[in-house]
Amino acid sequence: MRQSEQLEGIRATAAGNRASRHFAKLLLPIGLGLLGSLSASFMAPPAGAAGILPPSNPSANMAPSSSDFLASINAARAAEGVGPLAVNPTSLANMSIPEQVFVIVNLERIDRGEPVIGYMTAQLSADAQGGANAGADPAISTTLSGGSQVTYGGSIWAGGLTSVLEADYYWMYDDGWGGSGSSTSNQACGLLTMSQCWGHRDIILHQFAPCPNGAPTLSMGAAFSSTGYAGGSIAAEVTSTCGGAPSDVTLTWNQVMGNAVSSANTVGVATLSNGSGYWEVQANGDVANFGAAQNFGSMAGHTLNSPIVGMAATPDGGGYWMVAADGGIFTFGDAAFHGSAGALHLVKPIVGMTSTPDGNGYWMVASDGGIFAFGDAPFNGSMGATVLNQPIVGMATDRATGGYWLVAADGGIFSFGAPFFGSTGALHLNKPIVGMEALTNGMGYRFVAADGGIFTFGQAGYDGSLGGTHLAAPVVGMAADPATGGYWLAGSDGGIFGFGGAAYLGRVVA
């Protein structure tokens, strides 16, 4: 959204902690900020880190790499260490523009470990339609249908577009300060208001505060107008409340998720204990097996409430579990079901899982460090009530003690019933950490960054890395080869890289 072609702005509102529910409304045209009577201390914080996203916004605008905005989005995400947008382009094109906005906003959130916005409502879409018609940020309702008070609201607008993907690109990856008012598409981002640069991105990725009784209910509206701007005008708003679902829901994430998510997005890898094979799992639950690993089934073709985010194999290699971002567990082969978090209202999404040494239980971990233990998996503690510098992105079992380690995006390690051997929490990393694995004797662990850089601690050996290598897609995880002491890295495009004695046995072809 180059300044010569279109304009865009932002408005955000947040409820303070006053009983009167007084709202501050922030409207920022070029070079001017108008702050309401609510002091900054009552404003909701900007969006921060989640999943594998660093806590800060991009240091500079990223120009589109081509006129194909999906390719440009994926290139910009790769530069941040985030995998490709897991969207099915054909299915997306068959949706209405408001539905496309709903899908893309949610995928941007999911891929960074933030909870989905569960509902589209008639009320919020009507608000958005008013903004789209006027070519401005929509006005934000303070009470939703059903009577729930809005605890946070943010609205965005863009005009003069070729597609929703183009709008997403300029909201998410080219929304910052470019050195002059004419070098940015964000009309709120000027010399006097540089603090509001990346404002659209901060709204899309907002980390909604929890409610007294758990996670908030997230809703949004979106609309399109074909008049007033070449290509059209798109507006959207997102809200949180501490009540139940609104009474005028027109679309849920569950209804579109199955069609929206592409299979071509690897999210994890699991291995046989003798190193003779491995599995790759994709966001839609599809499974590919290589070497001696057998395919015991998958969730491909099934409608998922949330995307798959990880998997773990049973000790004998006769089955595997998959875990979804909502905590749902899917079992195959001899993997037994011991429970799930699928029926819970999670404050933060699940980002990974690991099993107990005997396979009679498993843990799953959320991006806030919350731990959910099932079967014979003991609960040894969590980071769920602690403010983290960066979010948790993975975990590993200490098979010697029955404890576990959690790793954060900055390489910070949190040990529970397991020894601490070191971390990279105090180092500046080129790319965020995306996963970890541990030695079978519990005397060390390794973790991997999105650029394939490897960090080893304790007795864990260094057998090579992809750091400094140009990758077609970011690394999303790693798995140990217990037989040789080597390890495999998996890329979001299905690429597999073996180090040490870990043999290359095949890969998913994107």
Protein Blocks (a to p, Z undefined) as FASTA:
>chain_A
ZZklmccddddddddfbfklpacdddddehiacddfbdfklpccddddehjbcfbdcfbd
cddfbfblklmmmmmmmmnopacddddfklmmmpcfklmmmmmmmmmmmmnopacdfbdc
fklmmmmmmmmmnopacdddfbdehiiacfbdcddddehiabfklmmmmmmmmmccehia
klpcblklcfklmmmgoklmmmmmpccdddfkbccdddddddddfehiahiacddddddd
fbdcdfkbfbdfklmmmmmpcfklcfbdcddfklpaccdddfkopacdehjbccebdfeh
iacfbdcfbdcddfklpaccdddfkopacdehjbccebdfklpccfbdcfbdcddfkopa
ccdddfkopacdehjbccebdfklpccfbdcfbdcddfknopacdddfkopacdehiace
bdcklpccfbdcfbdcddfklpaccdddfkopacdehjbccebdfehiacfbdcfbdcdd
fknopacdddfkopacdehjbccebdcdZZ
